[in-house]
Amino acid sequence: MMGAKDAPTFRAILCSLLLLLLSRECMAAELNQVQAALLQVNTSWEAASKIPQILFGLFFEEINHAGAGGIWAELVSNRGFEAGGPNASNIDPRKIIGDESSIYVKTERASCFSKNIIALRMEVLCDECPAGSVGIYNPGFWGMNIEEGKAYNLVMYIRSMEPVELTVSLKSSDGLQNMASADIVDNNVSYWRKIQLQFVAKGTCITSRFELTTFKRGVIWIDQVSLMPSDTYKGHGFRKELIHMLVDLRPQFLRFPGGCFVEGISLRNAFRWKETVGPWEESPGHYGDVWNYWTDDGLGYYEFLQLAEDLGAEPIWVFNAGISHNDEVNGTALTPFVKDALDSIQFARGSAESAWGSVRAANGHPEKFPLKYVAVGNEDCVNSVYHGNYMQFYKAIREAYPDIQIISNCDGSTKPLDHPADLYDFHVYKKADLIFQMKDKFSNISRTGGPKAFVSEYAVNNDAGDAGSGSLLASLAEAAFLIGLEQNSDIVHMASYAPLFVIANDRRWIPDAIVFNSWKQYGTPSYWMQTFFRESSGAVIHPVRLASSYSDSLAASAITWKDDEHMFLRIKIVPVSSGLQSAAEKMEALLLPYSFTGFDLALH
């Protein structure tokens, strides 16, 4: 860092830079002239303050198929045939190949997996089947992206009272183009047999499907059909191109798995972490009734911890507080939920010999995950049982893991909390002008040493129609809000945008940071806005003052940050006003209205 003796030179350089930026008519000898806008930065190290190393990160929720069909690279949808529930027949999104006179399919309670009792029964009725055989196909999540030369790993379980002759294939959506295929001939499948093989694609199709066909009459039971690309992020099952977009944000934390996904509309459809760990074939999956789609839960608690580690981010685990949107438990009925929370921490942090740490080790990770933050519920403070439930969790966790940072759902920004907490959740979704005005939200909050804010969900919403599917205006308002969080990072500990992902085929919530489908992805303006803040975590924030007749339409900050070799002063300026047109004409560096500008000055 620059020493105090260097500060005068630093200030002189900075003054010249700012005067150049904000008024082309300004010269060093003309400081007394009236300026259209003047940004002053106090570069004294005594006046500067350290931004938390963990300030900006990610919030991941299973919404918009962010996980199932998104970052989790599984290509088969409803791989265990469980989407209809334990007593219903539902092979969706699979379809039959052939007609009702040649093939009949249904689901039965016939699986070898006790937690996934449903399997598919496929009965071939024809002795001389139509050309090309009969069977079923699965299109995945609106088409599978199969790429020439790449490898794909298939795992499936089959059973039949007779020898089987099957063909498994990767074909185009109309079945005419064959990217890869393999034959399965087995005379001994009277008990469930695990089949594993690898395809290498000889063609490319972005809307492919997986086919399983036969020409032989008989009955075959099929279960747990998984098709994964062999090339995933760090070999851990994540879709590489989507994770690379997260890596580019340099996140300091990962909050997961929700959101409303944690709660469910009913508790029976809440996220249950214990059902997601262990062998993937034993994960029953569940219906996410808030966002209305089935998840196989291949992306489970263990995978989220692994993803945080892969990103170099602190994991922030949000668990259910015994509360859903429509029902809740409290008192002694909450005891199993408290035990689940304690067990989840042991799974992450316990030794490989502990009850749940051994399950983690069996999953392939004997080393402990550095779980330091947990959130008790999501947006549950308004529920009448939350305070009592929270205290049961708080006391149990504090006793067993005194170093864990516990996050309350109750907003501590308007009045002090009436219960102990290390951090409090703050969520805000508003139209652009209100988000911009909230840049000063935390400026006048008491600094009395209470819990700090975790702004775990922020975004411009579509109340006024100014966000659309992602807009420049929305991102500018959000940038101004983040500038305010930088300036108040003594009491704002962390912040993350929401939602993170949306699949273009099934948008449950807009806007979002990243839009994707089976084969491509792009960042909305709200995503690219966040790249301006990726060096802020752990940087030094300098006091700034804006002098202008339109200061209410400007937001600005100045930070000092370092890479491996150099130190930089970064100035960020956001004008959000239609009244800045004339002012922009006087700015030598093109600082247009409705723009976000950042300058890095290398310091020696």
N, C-alpha and C positions, 0 to 999 in steps of 0.2 A: 504494500500500500504506500501511497505518497505520504511523506512526512509533513508535519505542520509547517516546516520552513519553506516547503514548496508551494504552499497555498496561494501566496500573492501572484506568482507566475500562472498558476492554474486559473485563478480568477480572471486575470487579464486575457488569457486565451479564450476563456469561456465567454467573457463579456463581448469580445470581438465577434465570436461566433454567433451569439444570440442577436446582436445588433444587426448583423448581416442577414440573419434569417427573418427577422421580424420587421425590418424597414430598410429598403434600399437607399433611403435618403439620409440614414443615420451615419455619422462619422464619430470617431472617438471624442473629438472636441465639441460635439454638438449634443451632448447627453441631456442638456436642458430643454431641447426641443420637444414638443409634444409628439408622442408616438401613437400610432394606431393601436399597437399592442406591444407591451414590454414584458418579457419573461426574465425574472431575476432568480438566480440560483445561488444559494449560500453554500459555497464549497468548503467551508471550514469543517474539518473532520470532527471537531467538538460538537458541531450542530447536526452531523449526520448520524444515522442509526442503521443497525444491521437488520436486514429483512430475514425472516425465518428461512432456513434452508429448505423447508418443506412447503413453502407458501402455495405454489401452483402445481396441481396434479390433475388426476382424472377421476371421473365418476362413471362407472360402468353399471348399467342396468340391463337386464334381459327384457328389452322392449324393442319393437320394430325389427324383430329377428336379429338383434345385435349379436347374440351368441349362437343360437340354433339357426343355422343358415348364414351366419356372419363370421365372427372371428374364430369360432370353433369349426375346424375344417371338415367335419363329417359331412359327406355328400348325400347320404341316405336320410330321408325324412321319415319319422316314425319307424325307426329301425327295429324296434322290438314288438311292433304291432299292438302296443299298449294304449294308443291314443283314444280308443273307444271306451276305456275303463275295463275293469275286470269281468264285466258281464255283457259287454256289447261287442258287436262285430264291426270292426272298422279297419279296413286295409288302406285308407287314404294315406298318402296321395297315389297309392298304387292303382294300376288298372290292369285288366286282363288282356292277354294277347290271344285272340281266337274268339269264339262265340259261346253262348250258353249250351249249345249242343256238344261242345268239345271240351269244355273246362268249367269246373265249379269251385269257387274258393269261399272260404269263411274262416273266422277265427274261432279257436277253441281254447279251453283251459287245459292245455296239453304240454306246456313247456317243462323243461328240466330245471328251470330256474324258479325257485320258490317265491322270489320277490317280483318276478316277471312271468306270471303264470300263463299269459296269453301267447299262443303261437298261431301261425297260419297253416291251415289245412288246404292243400291244393289237390283236387281230384281231377285227373285227366280221364275223359270219358270216351275218347275216340281211339279206335284201333288203327285207323289210317288217318292220322291227324293232317290238318291242312298244311300246305307247303310252308316251310319256315317254322314248323312246330307251334305249340301253344304254351302259354305260361303267363307270367306277370311282369310288369315293369314298374320302376319307381323313378319319377323325374327329379327327385331331390327337392330342392328349394327353388322352384321356378327354373329348373334346368341345371344340369351339372356342367361345369366348365372343364372339359377334358382337352388336354393339350398334347400335341404330337411330341413323342420322345420322353414324356414324363411317366413316372411309375405310380401306380395306385394299388393299395393293399386291401384285399377283400378278406373279411372274416365272416363266416356264417355257420349256422348249425342246421343240420338236416336229420330227418329220421324217416324210415319207410320199412314196411314189412317185406318189401321185395327189393332186389337190386335196382339201383337208380342209374339213369343216364341223363345227365343234365348238361345244358350249355349256359354259361354265364357270359354276358356280353356288355360292352359299352357302345351304345348306338346313338345316332342322332334322334331328335325328337319324333321324327316320322318313321324311325326304324330302318331307314334305307342305307345310311352310312354306318359302317362297322369300324369303330376305332380300335377295338380289342375284343378278344373272346377266348374262352378256355372251356374244355370239356371236363366234366366230373363224372367218372364211372366208378361205382363202388358197390360191391356185393355184400357188404356187411354194415348196414346202417339200421339194424333193428333197434339199436339204442342210439341216442343222440350222438352224432358225430360232428366234431368241429372241423370245418374246412377252411384252410388258409391258402391263399395264392396271390400272386402279384401280376397285375396287368402292366404292359408297357404300350402306351397308345401309339398307333401308327397313323393317326390323323387328329385333326382338331375340330371340335364343335363346342360352342359356348352354351348350347341348350341340349346337352346329351341326357340320356337316361340309362339306368341300369336294368338289364333284362335277365330273367331266369326262365329258360324254356326247356321243353322236352317233347319228344314224339311218342313216348312210351306210356301206355295206359297204366293207371295205378294211382295210389294216394301217397303224397309226400307231405310231411310236416316241415315247416321252415321257421326259424326263429333267429333273432339277433343278427341282422344283416348289416354289416358296417363296411363302408368303403371310404378310405382316407387317402389323400395324397401322401406319398412317401416323403415329400419335401415340405415340412412344416417348420414354423419358426423355432429354432433351436431344438427341433425334434420333439416338441412337446404338444403337438396337435393344433397349433394355431395357424390361421391363414396368414402367410408371410406379408403380403402386400398391405393388408389392413393393419397389422401390428407395426410395420415400418412407419405408417402414418402416426401411430402413437409414439413411437421412439423419437420421431422428429420433433415432438413437443417437449421432450426431455422432462417427463413427469416425475414429480418427487413423491407422489403417493398414488395409490389406486384404491378408491372406495368401491365396495362391491357387496352383494350382487344386486342391490336396489336400495331405495326406491320401493314403490308400491309392490313390486315383485316379491319383496320380502314378506309383506303383510298378507296379500291375497284379499279377494273380496270376502272369502270365508277362510277360516283357519285351516280347514282340511286341504286347501290349495295353496297354503303358504310354502315358502322354500324351506325344505328340511335337509339340513346339511348332511346328516348321517346317512341319508338315503342316496347320497351322491358320491360317497367315498368307497374304496374297495374295488373289486373287479367290476369293470364297466357293464358286463353282462347282467350283473345283479342290481343295477340301478333302475328302479321302476319308472323314473320320470314322473312328471306331473303336469296337470293342466294349469297354465298361468291364467287364471280367470280374470285378472285385471286387464291384461292386454289380449286375451282371447286367442291363445294358441298353445299347442302342446309343446313341451320341451322334454327331450330324452334325458336331460341333465348330464350329458357327457361333459359339459362344461359345469363342473361342480366346485365344491369348496376347495378341494385339493388343487384343481386346475387354476382357480383364481389366485391362490397363494403362489403357485408356480409362475403364473403370469406376472405378478408383482415382482417376484425375484428376477425374472427375465428382463423386466423393464428397469430394474434397479430402483424400484419405487417401494415406499413403505405400504404394507397392506393395511387397509382400514375395513374391518369386518362389521357389517351391519346385520344383526340377528333379530329375529322376531321377539317382540316384547309381550307375547301372549295376547296380541291384539291384531285383528283384521279390520277390514272396512265395515263388516256387518256383525261380527261377534268378538267376544273377548273372554278371557279367564282371569281370575285373580285369587288372592288368598292361597290356600293350600293347593288349589288346582294349578297354580303357576309353578309349583315345585319341579315338574318334569322339564319345563322350559328353562328354569334356572340351571338345572343339571346339564341340559343340552348346551347352554352357553359355556359353562365351565369345561365340559368335555371338548367343545370346539377349540377352546384355548389350549387345552392339553394336546389336542391333535396337532396344533401348529407348533407349540413350544415344548411339549413334553419330551422326555428322553425316549430313545428308540425301544426302551424296555417297558415304558408305561403303557397302560391299557390302550389309549388312543394314539400315543406316539408310535406304538408298534404298528398300527394300521397305516400311519403315514409312511413308516419305514418300508412296509410291505408294498406300498404304492411306488417305491423307488426313491424315497427321499429320507434317508436316515438322519440327515442334518436337520436341525430345528429351523423353522421359519421365524423371522424376527417380528412377530406380531406385537405391536405396542399400543394400538388404538382399536377400540371397539365402540360401536354405537348401539344404544339400547333402543331398538325400534326405528321407525321412520314416520315422521309427521304425526306422531301419536299423542302429543301433549294435550290436544283438545279432548282426548278420551278421558272419561271420569276415573278409570282405573289406572291410568298411566303412572301417576305419582307413586301410588302404592307399589305397583309392579316395578317401577324403576328402582325404588329403594331396595327391594329384594335382590335384584340383580347387582346393584351397586355394592351392597354389603358383602354379598358372596364373592364377587370378583375382587373387591378391595382386600378381603381377608386372604384369598388364595393367591392373588397376583397383585401385590401392592404397587407395582410399577406400571401397570396397564393404565393408559389414559382413557377415561370413560366419557362418552359424549352423550349429552342429554338432548332430547328432541325439543325442549322448551326454549323459546327465544329469550336470551338474556340481554338483548340490545335495547329493549324498551323499559325493563325494570329488572332488578336483581332476581336471580333464581331463588326459590324457596327450598332448594335441595342442593346437596353437594354435586359438583361436576368438575371435570378438568376442562371441558370444552362444551359449547352449545351449538346446535345446528341452526343455521339460518338459510332459508330458501326464499328465492325471489324470482318470480316470473311476471313481468309487466311489459307494457308497451314501451317503445323506444324512448320517448321523451321522459318518462318516469324513471327508467333505468339510468338515463344520463344524469338526471337530478340526484339520483342516489349515490353519486360519486362522493358526496359529503355525508353519507349516512352514518359513518362511524367516527366522524371528526369530533363530535361533541359528546361522545360516550365517556362515562367516568373511567378514569384509570386508577381504580382503587384496588386492583389486584385480584378481581374475581375471575371466573372462567373466561377464556378467550373464545372468539367466534370461529366457527368452521362454516364458511359459506359453501356448503357442499352442493348446492344446486342454484345456478343463476342462468338466466337467458332472457332475451326479449321474446315475448310471445306474440300471438296474432290477435290480441284483443282489438287492436286498431288496424289490423291488416298491413302493418308496416314491416313484418318479418317474412311473410311468404314462406317459401321453402328454404329460406336463407337469403338475407339481403345485406347490402353494404351498410345501410342505415342501422340495422340491428347490430351489426358488428362494431360500428363506431360507438353506439351507446354503451355496449358491453365493454369496449376498450376504456371509455371514460370511467366506468364503474370500477374496472380493475386498477386503473390509476389511483382511484380513491382507496382501494384496498392496499396497494403498495404504500401509500402515504400513511395509512393507519395500521401497518403491519405489526405494530407493537401490541395491538389488541385483536387483530385478525390473524389467525395462525395458518389457515389453509383456505383454498378456494378451488372450485371445479365447475365446469360448464355442464349443462345437461339439456337434452340427452346427447349421448356421444355418437351413436350410430343410427342409421335408418336404412332398411333395404328398400330399394326403389319400387319393388313389386308389392309392398304391403306396408304403407306408411301409417302407423298408428298415432304418431305424434310428429308434428312439424312446428318449427324448424329443428334441425339437428346439425351437429358439427361435420359429420362424414356421411356421405351418401354412397351406397354400393349396390351392386347386383352380383351375379355369379362370376363375373369376369372382369369388372372394372370398378373404380372408385374415384371419388373426388372430394375435396374439402370445400365446404361452403365458406363464405366470408368470415363466419364466426370461428371456423377452424384456423384460417390463416391469420386472423387477428391474434390468436393465442401465441403464434410464433414470435410476435413482438415481445412477449413476456417470458420466454423460455430461459432467458439469462437472469431474470429478476430474483428467483429463489436463491437466497444466500448472498445477494448483492448488498450494496450500501445505498440507502436512499438519502437524497439531499433535500433540504427544504427549498421550495420554490414559491415565488409570488408572481401572479399575473396582474399586470396593471393595464386595464383596457375598459372601454365603455361596454364591451360585450363579453366580459369575463365569465358571465354565467353560461355562455355558449362555448367555452373553451375548457379543456382539461389538459394538464401537462404534468410531467414528472421528470426527474433527473436521477439516474442511478449510476453508480460506478460498479462495473463488473470485470471479471478477469477470465481469460482463457488460460491455456497452459503456459503461454509465453508473455502475453501483454495485458495491460489494463486499459479499460475504455470508459469514457463517460457517455452514457446514452440519454438522449433527450427524446421524450415522446410527447407529441402534441396532437390533440383531437379537437378540431373545430366542428361543431354540429349546429349549424344555423343557416337558414336561407339568407340571412342578412350579412353574410360574410363575403358576398361577391365583390364589393368594391375594395374591401380590405385585401382580398387575395391578389388583386391586381397590383398592389404595392409591395408584394413580397417577392424578393429576388429569388429565393428558393420557392418553387411553385407549391405553395401551401394552400390548396384549394378548399373551399367549403365542402363539408361532407367528405373529409379525407382523414387518413391516419398516417402521420409522418414520424419517422424515427431517425435520429442522427447518432452515429457513433463517432466519438472523437478519441483517437488513440493518444494515450498519455505516456510520456517517457520519464 
